[in-house]
Amino acid sequence: MHDILQKVINSERIDKDDAHYILDNINTLDIGRIAMIRKNSLDPSTNVSFVIDTNPNYTNICETDCSFCAFWRKKEHSDSYTLTVDKILEIVKTSYHNGATTVLLQGGHNPELRLEYYLEIIDKITSEVPNIHLHAFSAPEVFSVAKYSKISTKEVLKNFWNHGLRTIPGGGAEVLSNRVRKRISPLKIDADNWMRITEEAHNIGFKSTATMMFGHAEEDEDIIEHLFKIRNLQDKTSNFLSFIPWTFKPENTFMENKISTEIGGDRYLRVLGLSRIFLDNFKYIQGSWFTQGFKVGGVSLHYGANDVGGTLLQENVLKSANNPYRAGIEEIVHIIRSEGFQPIQRDTFYEKIKEY
């Protein structure tokens, strides 16, 4: 522990063996203390940011059948849907009038949708609601658009860029270990393709987030492999805006019979703290009130998190798994203030909009 602490104090990088030691041997409170040393070297302010956003989904029809997801439906299912572009535009306009500055738009892998549908979404939102930022289409969606449109993923991304899209979400990463992905999402793109498409996006100019959804089939080594891959890509491109880890919600999923209860706050905080210590090239790491609740979400700010995500005016994926947590601006500001930090409303690029 002393050697790891000295590395962090000296702003040095820890390796995979150090990461294993942290999870195996260091108590939770000490992980938090070390994480805050790392955080303060990267961001010495007391600011904790959040964004006013919405997260609609353009379709729930999906052919990848992920066992951890409660949201997807087959086309013939009674509550399957695909939104028209005009309906998506209506949702975005309403969200903008309710104060949203970002729309996080994602959806299932629907074989009937082609590139033109996505380009029309980008065109209409950027032209008709120019003051809201479209943050859309994760790496697995890019792969699916390319597959169904019979073009390369790089061509898809170039088309998105040329029509005005500038950031993509880091969804679909789950855990970037092919051993795990074969168990929980065998029909989805593998870790290598997620990394390849994300690097293609970065090389074109896109900024993106990196995510990790854990608490299902992974072991410590899988989490560390995920962090290692993300850190290496950030070294190459510097185009990740933030790292966003959250926990698996088992209710209404195919995995519910195997994992009936989600992991607790202690494990979440240990992994969050390790993420901050390991990812020495990420300024922003997000604490998840949305999956962990307000108490653990607040405590996450003492484990290296300096962002708490968004207000999520609309959210459907975790809602399908009966996630109970909702918060408005007042609740988020209260969470941040009550832990001794300064609430900052930000935009998608983590630039300050307003100080509370």
RAFENNOR-V724736 format. One record per pair of residues at least 24 apart in sequence whose ideal C-beta (glycine too) atoms are under 10 Angstrom apart, sorted by sequence separation. I is the first residue (numbers start at 1). J is the second residue. D is the distance in whole Angstrom. If there is no record, write none. Layout:
I;J;D / I;J;D
//
This chain:
1;25;7 / 14;38;9 / 57;81;9 / 58;82;7 / 59;83;7 / 83;107;8 / 118;142;9 / 136;160;8 / 170;194;9 / 210;234;8 / 247;271;9 / 268;292;6 / 272;296;10 / 276;300;10 / 283;307;9 / 286;310;9 / 308;332;6 / 332;356;9 / 1;26;6 / 5;30;9 / 8;33;10 / 9;34;9 / 57;82;10 / 58;83;5 / 82;107;8 / 172;197;9 / 173;198;8 / 208;233;10 / 247;272;10 / 279;304;9 / 290;315;8 / 308;333;10 / 329;354;10 / 1;27;9 / 4;30;10 / 8;34;5 / 11;37;9 / 57;83;8 / 58;84;9 / 81;107;10 / 82;108;9 / 103;129;8 / 119;145;10 / 134;160;10 / 142;168;7 / 172;198;10 / 245;271;6 / 246;272;10 / 277;303;10 / 330;356;10 / 7;34;10 / 8;35;9 / 11;38;8 / 56;83;8 / 58;85;9 / 81;108;10 / 118;145;6 / 141;168;9 / 245;272;6 / 265;292;6 / 269;296;7 / 272;299;10 / 273;300;9 / 276;303;7 / 277;304;7 / 291;318;7 / 308;335;7 / 329;356;8 / 5;33;9 / 8;36;10 / 9;37;6 / 80;108;9 / 82;110;6 / 113;141;10 / 117;145;9 / 137;165;7 / 141;169;9 / 144;172;10 / 170;198;8 / 264;292;9 / 265;293;8 / 268;296;6 / 272;300;6 / 275;303;9 / 276;304;3 / 290;318;7 / 297;325;8 / 308;336;7 / 1;30;7 / 5;34;6 / 8;37;5 / 9;38;9 / 58;87;9 / 88;117;10 / 92;121;9 / 96;125;10 / 100;129;10 / 103;132;6 / 104;133;10 / 105;134;7 / 106;135;9 / 107;136;9 / 136;165;6 / 139;168;7 / 143;172;9 / 168;197;9 / 184;213;9 / 208;237;9 / 243;272;10 / 245;274;10 / 262;291;8 / 263;292;10 / 268;297;10 / 273;302;9 / 274;303;9 / 275;304;7 / 276;305;7 / 307;336;10 / 1;31;10 / 4;34;7 / 8;38;5 / 11;41;5 / 58;88;6 / 80;110;9 / 82;112;7 / 101;131;8 / 102;132;7 / 103;133;7 / 104;134;9 / 105;135;7 / 106;136;7 / 107;137;9 / 115;145;6 / 134;164;8 / 135;165;9 / 136;166;10 / 137;167;10 / 138;168;6 / 139;169;9 / 141;171;8 / 142;172;9 / 168;198;8 / 207;237;10 / 210;240;5 / 215;245;10 / 218;248;9 / 245;275;6 / 262;292;9 / 265;295;8 / 266;296;9 / 269;299;7 / 273;303;4 / 274;304;9 / 275;305;9 / 276;306;9 / 291;321;10 / 293;323;10 / 297;327;9 / 306;336;10 / 7;38;10 / 8;39;10 / 10;41;9 / 11;42;9 / 56;87;9 / 57;88;10 / 82;113;7 / 85;116;10 / 89;120;10 / 100;131;10 / 101;132;6 / 102;133;5 / 103;134;6 / 104;135;5 / 105;136;4 / 106;137;7 / 107;138;10 / 109;140;7 / 110;141;10 / 113;144;8 / 114;145;8 / 115;146;8 / 117;148;10 / 118;149;9 / 134;165;6 / 135;166;9 / 136;167;8 / 137;168;6 / 138;169;5 / 139;170;8 / 140;171;7 / 141;172;7 / 191;222;10 / 198;229;10 / 202;233;7 / 206;237;10 / 207;238;10 / 208;239;6 / 209;240;7 / 210;241;9 / 211;242;9 / 212;243;7 / 213;244;9 / 214;245;7 / 215;246;9 / 216;247;9 / 217;248;9 / 244;275;10 / 245;276;10 / 265;296;4 / 268;299;9 / 269;300;7 / 272;303;5 / 273;304;6 / 293;324;8 / 294;325;7 / 5;37;8 / 9;41;8 / 56;88;7 / 85;117;7 / 88;120;9 / 89;121;8 / 92;124;9 / 93;125;9 / 96;128;10 / 97;129;10 / 100;132;6 / 101;133;6 / 102;134;8 / 103;135;7 / 104;136;7 / 105;137;7 / 106;138;6 / 108;140;10 / 109;141;7 / 113;145;7 / 117;149;10 / 133;165;10 / 134;166;8 / 135;167;5 / 136;168;7 / 137;169;8 / 138;170;7 / 139;171;8 / 140;172;4 / 184;216;6 / 198;230;9 / 202;234;9 / 207;239;5 / 208;240;6 / 209;241;6 / 210;242;7 / 211;243;8 / 212;244;8 / 213;245;8 / 214;246;8 / 215;247;4 / 216;248;4 / 243;275;6 / 264;296;9 / 265;297;10 / 268;300;8 / 271;303;9 / 272;304;7 / 273;305;9 / 291;323;7 / 293;325;6 / 1;34;8 / 8;41;8 / 58;91;9 / 84;117;9 / 85;118;9 / 88;121;6 / 92;125;6 / 96;129;5 / 100;133;9 / 102;135;5 / 103;136;7 / 105;138;10 / 108;141;9 / 111;144;8 / 115;148;8 / 116;149;8 / 133;166;8 / 134;167;8 / 135;168;7 / 136;169;7 / 138;171;4 / 139;172;6 / 140;173;9 / 168;201;6 / 183;216;8 / 184;217;5 / 203;236;9 / 206;239;7 / 207;240;8 / 208;241;7 / 209;242;5 / 210;243;5 / 211;244;5 / 212;245;4 / 213;246;6 / 214;247;6 / 215;248;4 / 216;249;10 / 243;276;8 / 269;302;9 / 270;303;8 / 272;305;6 / 290;323;7 / 292;325;8 / 294;327;7 / 308;341;10 / 57;91;10 / 85;119;10 / 86;120;10 / 95;129;9 / 96;130;10 / 104;138;10 / 106;140;9 / 107;141;7 / 109;143;8 / 110;144;8 / 114;148;6 / 115;149;4 / 130;164;9 / 133;167;7 / 134;168;10 / 135;169;6 / 137;171;9 / 138;172;5 / 139;173;8 / 140;174;10 / 167;201;9 / 168;202;10 / 176;210;9 / 180;214;9 / 183;217;5 / 184;218;9 / 191;225;8 / 195;229;6 / 199;233;6 / 202;236;8 / 203;237;7 / 205;239;8 / 207;241;5 / 208;242;9 / 209;243;7 / 210;244;7 / 211;245;7 / 212;246;8 / 213;247;7 / 214;248;7 / 215;249;9 / 216;250;8 / 265;299;7 / 269;303;5 / 291;325;7 / 301;335;8 / 311;345;10 / 56;91;5 / 71;106;10 / 72;107;10 / 73;108;8 / 75;110;8 / 82;117;9 / 85;120;5 / 89;124;5 / 93;128;7 / 96;131;7 / 97;132;10 / 106;141;7 / 109;144;4 / 110;145;10 / 113;148;7 / 114;149;5 / 115;150;9 / 138;173;8 / 176;211;10 / 182;217;9 / 183;218;9 / 191;226;8 / 194;229;9 / 195;230;9 / 198;233;7 / 202;237;4 / 204;239;10 / 207;242;10 / 209;244;6 / 210;245;9 / 211;246;7 / 212;247;10 / 213;248;6 / 215;250;9 / 243;278;10 / 265;300;9 / 268;303;9 / 269;304;10 / 290;325;6 / 297;332;9 / 300;335;10 / 301;336;7 / 306;341;8 / 308;343;9 / 56;92;8 / 71;107;9 / 72;108;5 / 75;111;9 / 84;120;10 / 85;121;6 / 88;124;8 / 89;125;6 / 92;128;8 / 93;129;6 / 96;132;5 / 105;141;10 / 108;144;9 / 109;145;9 / 111;147;8 / 112;148;8 / 113;149;9 / 114;150;9 / 115;151;7 / 127;163;10 / 153;189;10 / 165;201;10 / 173;209;9 / 176;212;8 / 180;216;8 / 181;217;9 / 201;237;9 / 202;238;8 / 203;239;9 / 213;249;9 / 243;279;6 / 269;305;10 / 289;325;7 / 290;326;9 / 298;334;9 / 305;341;10 / 310;346;10 / 54;91;7 / 71;108;7 / 72;109;8 / 75;112;8 / 85;122;10 / 88;125;8 / 92;129;5 / 95;132;7 / 107;144;10 / 111;148;6 / 114;151;10 / 119;156;10 / 122;159;9 / 126;163;7 / 127;164;8 / 171;208;10 / 173;210;7 / 174;211;8 / 175;212;6 / 180;217;5 / 181;218;10 / 192;229;10 / 195;232;9 / 199;236;7 / 202;239;4 / 216;253;9 / 242;279;10 / 288;325;9 / 289;326;10 / 290;327;8 / 294;331;7 / 298;335;5 / 301;338;10 / 302;339;7 / 307;344;9 / 54;92;8 / 56;94;10 / 72;110;10 / 83;121;9 / 85;123;9 / 86;124;8 / 89;127;10 / 109;147;8 / 110;148;8 / 118;156;8 / 122;160;6 / 126;164;4 / 168;206;5 / 170;208;6 / 171;209;8 / 173;211;5 / 174;212;7 / 175;213;7 / 179;217;9 / 180;218;5 / 191;229;7 / 195;233;6 / 199;237;7 / 201;239;8 / 202;240;8 / 217;255;8 / 243;281;10 / 289;327;6 / 294;332;9 / 297;335;6 / 298;336;8 / 301;339;5 / 302;340;9 / 306;344;9 / 310;348;10 / 56;95;8 / 69;108;9 / 85;124;6 / 89;128;6 / 93;132;9 / 109;148;8 / 121;160;10 / 122;161;10 / 125;164;9 / 126;165;8 / 166;205;8 / 167;206;6 / 168;207;8 / 169;208;7 / 170;209;4 / 172;211;8 / 173;212;6 / 174;213;5 / 175;214;6 / 179;218;9 / 180;219;8 / 198;237;9 / 216;255;6 / 240;279;9 / 243;282;5 / 297;336;10 / 298;337;10 / 300;339;9 / 301;340;8 / 302;341;9 / 307;346;8 / 54;94;9 / 55;95;10 / 85;125;9 / 89;129;7 / 92;132;6 / 115;155;8 / 119;159;6 / 122;162;9 / 123;163;6 / 125;165;9 / 126;166;9 / 153;193;8 / 157;197;8 / 161;201;9 / 166;206;7 / 167;207;5 / 168;208;5 / 169;209;6 / 170;210;5 / 171;211;6 / 173;213;7 / 174;214;8 / 175;215;10 / 177;217;9 / 179;219;9 / 199;239;9 / 242;282;7 / 243;283;10 / 244;284;9 / 245;285;8 / 246;286;8 / 294;334;8 / 295;335;9 / 298;338;6 / 299;339;8 / 301;341;6 / 54;95;4 / 115;156;6 / 118;159;8 / 119;160;8 / 122;163;4 / 123;164;7 / 156;197;9 / 157;198;10 / 160;201;9 / 165;206;8 / 166;207;7 / 167;208;6 / 168;209;8 / 169;210;10 / 170;211;4 / 172;213;9 / 175;216;8 / 177;218;7 / 181;222;10 / 198;239;9 / 217;258;9 / 240;281;8 / 241;282;9 / 242;283;8 / 243;284;7 / 244;285;8 / 245;286;8 / 246;287;10 / 247;288;7 / 294;335;6 / 298;339;5 / 53;95;8 / 54;96;9 / 66;108;10 / 92;134;8 / 118;160;7 / 121;163;9 / 122;164;6 / 123;165;10 / 147;189;10 / 154;196;10 / 158;200;9 / 162;204;10 / 167;209;8 / 169;211;8 / 170;212;9 / 171;213;9 / 174;216;8 / 175;217;8 / 177;219;9 / 179;221;9 / 180;222;5 / 198;240;8 / 216;258;9 / 217;259;8 / 240;282;7 / 241;283;9 / 242;284;4 / 243;285;5 / 244;286;4 / 245;287;9 / 246;288;4 / 249;291;7 / 289;331;8 / 297;339;9 / 298;340;10 / 52;95;9 / 66;109;10 / 116;159;10 / 119;162;9 / 120;163;9 / 122;165;5 / 153;196;8 / 154;197;9 / 157;200;6 / 158;201;10 / 161;204;5 / 174;217;10 / 175;218;5 / 179;222;7 / 180;223;10 / 216;259;6 / 238;281;8 / 240;283;10 / 241;284;7 / 242;285;7 / 243;286;7 / 244;287;9 / 245;288;7 / 247;290;10 / 248;291;9 / 289;332;7 / 298;341;9 / 307;350;7 / 52;96;10 / 54;98;8 / 64;108;8 / 65;109;10 / 115;159;6 / 119;163;5 / 121;165;9 / 144;188;9 / 153;197;5 / 156;200;9 / 157;201;5 / 160;204;9 / 161;205;6 / 174;218;9 / 175;219;10 / 177;221;8 / 178;222;10 / 215;259;8 / 227;271;9 / 231;275;10 / 240;284;9 / 242;286;6 / 244;288;8 / 246;290;7 / 247;291;5 / 294;338;9 / 306;350;10 / 54;99;10 / 55;100;10 / 62;107;8 / 63;108;8 / 64;109;5 / 115;160;9 / 118;163;9 / 119;164;10 / 140;185;9 / 143;188;9 / 144;189;9 / 156;201;10 / 157;202;10 / 161;206;7 / 177;222;4 / 180;225;9 / 230;275;9 / 234;279;7 / 235;280;10 / 246;291;4 / 247;292;7 / 52;98;8 / 53;99;10 / 54;100;5 / 61;107;8 / 62;108;3 / 63;109;5 / 119;165;9 / 143;189;5 / 154;200;5 / 157;203;9 / 158;204;6 / 160;206;8 / 176;222;8 / 177;223;8 / 179;225;9 / 180;226;9 / 215;261;10 / 216;262;9 / 234;280;9 / 235;281;6 / 245;291;9 / 246;292;8 / 289;335;6 / 52;99;5 / 53;100;6 / 54;101;10 / 55;102;9 / 56;103;7 / 57;104;10 / 58;105;6 / 59;106;10 / 60;107;7 / 61;108;5 / 62;109;5 / 63;110;8 / 118;165;9 / 142;189;9 / 153;200;6 / 154;201;9 / 157;204;5 / 175;222;5 / 176;223;10 / 177;224;9 / 178;225;9 / 215;262;6 / 216;263;9 / 223;270;10 / 227;274;7 / 231;278;7 / 234;281;5 / 289;336;10 / 52;100;5 / 53;101;7 / 54;102;8 / 55;103;8 / 56;104;8 / 57;105;8 / 58;106;8 / 59;107;4 / 60;108;5 / 61;109;8 / 62;110;7 / 63;111;6 / 140;188;6 / 141;189;10 / 152;200;9 / 153;201;9 / 157;205;10 / 174;222;10 / 175;223;7 / 177;225;5 / 215;263;4 / 223;271;6 / 227;275;6 / 230;278;9 / 231;279;6 / 233;281;10 / 234;282;6 / 287;335;9 / 51;100;9 / 52;101;6 / 53;102;4 / 54;103;5 / 55;104;4 / 56;105;6 / 57;106;6 / 58;107;4 / 59;108;5 / 61;110;4 / 62;111;9 / 140;189;5 / 154;203;9 / 157;206;7 / 176;225;7 / 177;226;6 / 214;263;8 / 215;264;9 / 226;275;9 / 230;279;7 / 231;280;7 / 232;281;10 / 247;296;10 / 287;336;10 / 51;101;7 / 52;102;7 / 53;103;7 / 54;104;7 / 55;105;8 / 56;106;9 / 57;107;5 / 58;108;8 / 59;109;9 / 60;110;9 / 61;111;8 / 139;189;7 / 143;193;6 / 154;204;8 / 175;225;8 / 176;226;4 / 220;270;10 / 224;274;8 / 227;277;10 / 228;278;8 / 231;281;6 / 51;102;5 / 53;104;6 / 54;105;9 / 55;106;7 / 56;107;9 / 57;108;7 / 59;110;5 / 61;112;8 / 138;189;10 / 142;193;10 / 143;194;8 / 146;197;9 / 175;226;5 / 176;227;9 / 220;271;9 / 223;274;7 / 227;278;5 / 228;279;10 / 230;281;9 / 231;282;8 / 58;110;8 / 61;113;9 / 142;194;10 / 174;226;9 / 176;228;9 / 177;229;9 / 215;267;7 / 223;275;8 / 226;278;10 / 227;279;6 / 230;282;8 / 287;339;10 / 51;104;9 / 59;112;9 / 140;193;8 / 143;196;9 / 173;226;7 / 176;229;5 / 214;267;9 / 215;268;8 / 218;271;10 / 59;113;7 / 139;193;7 / 140;194;7 / 143;197;6 / 176;230;7 / 214;268;9 / 220;274;9 / 224;278;8 / 58;113;8 / 139;194;5 / 142;197;5 / 223;278;9 / 227;282;10 / 245;300;10 / 138;194;9 / 139;195;8 / 141;197;10 / 142;198;9 / 173;229;9 / 215;271;9 / 139;196;8 / 140;197;8 / 173;230;8 / 214;271;6 / 59;117;10 / 139;197;4 / 142;200;8 / 58;117;8 / 138;197;9 / 139;198;5 / 142;201;8 / 212;271;8 / 262;321;9 / 58;118;9 / 105;165;10 / 138;198;9 / 139;199;10 / 170;230;9 / 212;272;10 / 245;305;9 / 139;200;9 / 214;275;10 / 243;304;10 / 244;305;10 / 262;323;10 / 106;168;10 / 139;201;8 / 243;305;10 / 284;346;9 / 58;121;7 / 104;167;10 / 106;169;6 / 109;172;10 / 138;201;10 / 212;275;8 / 242;305;10 / 244;307;8 / 246;309;9 / 105;169;9 / 137;201;10 / 184;248;9 / 242;306;9 / 243;307;10 / 102;167;9 / 104;169;6 / 106;171;6 / 210;275;10 / 242;307;6 / 244;309;7 / 256;321;9 / 106;172;9 / 241;307;10 / 284;350;6 / 104;171;9 / 242;309;9 / 251;318;10 / 253;320;9 / 283;350;8 / 249;317;9 / 252;320;6 / 253;321;6 / 139;208;8 / 184;253;10 / 210;279;8 / 249;318;6 / 251;320;9 / 252;321;5 / 138;208;9 / 170;240;8 / 184;254;9 / 248;318;10 / 249;319;10 / 251;321;5 / 252;322;7 / 138;209;9 / 170;241;9 / 173;244;9 / 184;255;7 / 249;320;9 / 250;321;7 / 251;322;5 / 135;207;9 / 167;239;9 / 170;242;9 / 173;245;10 / 183;255;9 / 210;282;8 / 246;318;9 / 249;321;4 / 250;322;10 / 251;323;8 / 135;208;9 / 138;211;9 / 170;243;8 / 171;244;9 / 175;248;10 / 248;321;9 / 249;322;8 / 66;140;10 / 135;209;8 / 167;241;7 / 170;244;7 / 174;248;9 / 249;323;5 / 169;244;9 / 183;258;10 / 209;284;9 / 210;285;10 / 211;286;9 / 64;140;7 / 215;291;9 / 209;286;8 / 54;132;9 / 58;136;9 / 62;140;10 / 109;187;9 / 213;291;9 / 53;132;9 / 58;137;10 / 109;188;8 / 53;133;9 / 55;135;9 / 64;144;8 / 109;189;10 / 63;144;8 / 51;133;9 / 53;135;8 / 62;144;9 / 58;141;10 / 51;135;9 / 63;147;10 / 63;148;10 / 69;174;10 / 104;209;10 / 66;172;9 / 68;174;7 / 135;241;10 / 241;348;8 / 64;172;9 / 66;174;8 / 241;349;7 / 242;350;7 / 241;350;6 / 55;169;9 / 66;181;9 / 68;183;10 / 69;184;9 / 67;183;8 / 68;184;5 / 69;185;8 / 67;184;5 / 68;185;7 / 66;184;6 / 67;185;7 / 66;185;4 / 67;186;9 / 69;188;10 / 65;185;8 / 66;186;9 / 64;185;6 / 65;186;9 / 66;187;8 / 64;186;9 / 65;187;6 / 66;188;6 / 64;187;4 / 65;188;9 / 63;187;7 / 64;188;5 / 62;187;9 / 63;188;10 / 64;189;9 / 62;188;10 / 209;348;9 / 207;348;8 / 207;349;7 / 207;350;10 / 69;213;10 / 68;213;7 / 171;317;9 / 68;215;10 / 68;216;6 / 67;216;9 / 68;217;9 / 67;217;9 / 135;310;10 / 69;248;10 / 70;249;7 / 169;348;10 / 68;248;6 / 69;249;10 / 70;250;9 / 68;249;9 / 70;251;7 / 71;252;9 / 72;253;10 / 167;348;6 / 68;250;8 / 70;252;4 / 71;253;9 / 166;348;8 / 167;349;8 / 69;252;9 / 70;253;5 / 166;349;9 / 69;253;6 / 70;254;9 / 68;253;6 / 69;254;8 / 70;255;10 / 67;253;6 / 68;254;8 / 69;255;9 / 70;256;9 / 66;253;8 / 67;254;4 / 68;255;5 / 66;254;8 / 67;255;5 / 68;256;10 / 65;254;8 / 66;255;9 / 67;256;9 / 67;258;9 / 68;259;9 / 49;242;9 / 24;220;7 / 23;220;5 / 22;220;10 / 23;221;10 / 20;220;6 / 23;223;8 / 19;220;8 / 20;221;8 / 23;224;8 / 19;221;9 / 22;224;9 / 19;223;8 / 20;224;7 / 16;221;8 / 19;224;5 / 104;309;10 / 18;224;10 / 19;225;10 / 104;310;7 / 17;224;9 / 16;224;5 / 19;227;7 / 102;310;7 / 104;312;8 / 15;224;10 / 16;225;8 / 19;228;8 / 101;310;9 / 102;311;10 / 107;316;10 / 108;317;10 / 100;310;9 / 103;313;9 / 104;314;10 / 106;316;10 / 107;317;10 / 16;227;9 / 100;311;8 / 103;314;9 / 104;315;9 / 106;317;8 / 16;228;6 / 99;311;8 / 100;312;10 / 15;228;9 / 98;311;9 / 100;313;6 / 135;348;5 / 99;313;8 / 100;314;9 / 133;347;6 / 134;348;9 / 135;349;10 / 98;313;6 / 133;348;4 / 98;314;10 / 132;348;10 / 133;349;8 / 13;231;8 / 95;313;5 / 94;313;9 / 95;314;7 / 94;314;9 / 13;235;10 / 91;313;9 / 91;314;7 / 99;328;10 / 99;329;8 / 35;269;9 / 39;273;10 / 42;276;9 / 35;270;10 / 38;273;9 / 49;284;7 / 50;286;9 / 28;265;9 / 32;269;7 / 35;272;8 / 36;273;9 / 38;275;10 / 39;276;6 / 42;279;9 / 49;286;9 / 28;266;6 / 31;269;7 / 32;270;9 / 35;273;4 / 38;276;5 / 39;277;9 / 42;280;7 / 28;267;9 / 31;270;6 / 34;273;7 / 35;274;8 / 37;276;9 / 38;277;5 / 41;280;8 / 42;281;9 / 43;282;10 / 48;287;8 / 50;289;9 / 29;269;9 / 31;271;9 / 32;272;9 / 33;273;9 / 34;274;9 / 35;275;8 / 36;276;8 / 37;277;8 / 38;278;9 / 42;282;8 / 43;283;6 / 28;269;6 / 31;272;9 / 32;273;5 / 35;276;4 / 36;277;10 / 38;279;9 / 42;283;5 / 43;284;8 / 28;270;6 / 31;273;4 / 34;276;9 / 35;277;5 / 38;280;7 / 42;284;9 / 43;285;9 / 27;270;9 / 30;273;9 / 31;274;7 / 34;277;6 / 35;278;10 / 39;282;10 / 42;285;9 / 23;267;9 / 26;270;9 / 29;273;10 / 32;276;9 / 38;282;10 / 39;283;9 / 101;345;8 / 102;346;9 / 104;348;9 / 28;273;8 / 31;276;9 / 39;284;10 / 71;316;6 / 72;317;9 / 101;346;9 / 102;347;7 / 103;348;10 / 31;277;8 / 39;285;8 / 70;316;10 / 71;317;5 / 99;345;10 / 101;347;5 / 102;348;5 / 23;270;6 / 26;273;9 / 38;285;10 / 70;317;8 / 71;318;8 / 73;320;10 / 101;348;7 / 102;349;10 / 22;270;8 / 23;271;8 / 26;274;9 / 69;317;7 / 70;318;8 / 71;319;8 / 72;320;9 / 69;318;10 / 70;319;9 / 71;320;4 / 23;273;10 / 35;285;9 / 48;298;10 / 70;320;4 / 71;321;8 / 22;273;8 / 23;274;6 / 26;277;10 / 69;320;8 / 70;321;4 / 22;274;5 / 48;300;10 / 69;321;8 / 70;322;8 / 101;353;7 / 48;301;6 / 68;321;9 / 70;323;9 / 20;274;10 / 19;274;6 / 22;277;7 / 46;301;10 / 55;310;7 / 18;274;10 / 19;275;10 / 22;278;8 / 51;307;8 / 53;309;8 / 54;310;8 / 55;311;10 / 60;316;8 / 48;305;8 / 49;306;7 / 50;307;7 / 51;308;9 / 53;310;4 / 54;311;8 / 55;312;5 / 56;313;9 / 57;314;9 / 60;317;9 / 19;277;8 / 48;306;5 / 49;307;5 / 50;308;5 / 51;309;7 / 52;310;7 / 53;311;6 / 54;312;7 / 55;313;8 / 56;314;5 / 57;315;9 / 18;277;8 / 19;278;6 / 47;306;7 / 48;307;7 / 49;308;7 / 50;309;6 / 51;310;5 / 52;311;5 / 53;312;6 / 54;313;4 / 55;314;6 / 56;315;8 / 57;316;5 / 14;274;9 / 18;278;8 / 46;306;9 / 47;307;9 / 48;308;6 / 49;309;9 / 50;310;7 / 51;311;8 / 52;312;9 / 53;313;7 / 54;314;5 / 55;315;5 / 56;316;7 / 57;317;7 / 60;320;8 / 43;304;10 / 45;306;8 / 50;311;7 / 51;312;10 / 52;313;8 / 53;314;9 / 54;315;8 / 55;316;7 / 16;278;9 / 39;301;9 / 42;304;9 / 53;315;9 / 55;317;8 / 14;277;6 / 15;278;9 / 39;302;10 / 43;306;5 / 55;318;9 / 57;320;10 / 13;277;10 / 14;278;6 / 39;303;9 / 40;304;9 / 42;306;9 / 43;307;10 / 55;319;10 / 13;278;8 / 35;300;10 / 36;301;9 / 39;304;4 / 14;280;8 / 36;302;6 / 38;304;6 / 39;305;8 / 40;306;10 / 13;280;6 / 32;299;8 / 35;302;8 / 36;303;7 / 37;304;9 / 39;306;6 / 8;276;10 / 12;280;8 / 13;281;9 / 32;300;9 / 35;303;5 / 36;304;6 / 8;277;6 / 11;280;7 / 32;301;10 / 33;302;9 / 34;303;10 / 35;304;4 / 36;305;10 / 7;277;9 / 32;302;5 / 33;303;9 / 34;304;9 / 35;305;9 / 32;303;5 / 5;277;10 / 8;280;8 / 31;303;7 / 32;304;8 / 4;277;8 / 7;280;9 / 29;302;9 / 31;304;9 / 29;303;10 / 28;303;9 / 52;328;9 / 50;327;9 / 52;329;7 / 50;329;8 / 52;332;9 / 51;332;10 / 50;332;5 / 50;333;8 / 48;332;9 / 48;333;10 / 50;335;9 / 50;336;7 / 48;335;9 / 49;336;9 / 48;336;5 / 47;336;9 / 48;337;9 / 46;336;10 / 48;339;8 / 48;340;10 / 49;341;10 / 46;339;10 / 48;341;4 / 49;342;9 / 50;343;7 / 51;344;10 / 52;345;7 / 46;340;7 / 47;341;7 / 48;342;7 / 49;343;8 / 50;344;7 / 51;345;7 / 52;346;9 / 53;347;10 / 46;341;5 / 47;342;5 / 48;343;6 / 49;344;5 / 50;345;6 / 51;346;5 / 52;347;9 / 53;348;8 / 45;341;9 / 46;342;5 / 47;343;8 / 48;344;7 / 49;345;7 / 50;346;7 / 51;347;7 / 45;342;7 / 47;344;5 / 49;346;4 / 51;348;7 / 46;344;10 / 48;346;10 / 49;347;9 / 45;344;9 / 47;346;9 / 51;350;9 / 49;350;6 / 52;353;9 / 49;351;9 / 51;353;8 / 52;354;10 / 49;352;8 / 49;353;9 / 47;352;8 / 50;356;9 / 47;355;8
//
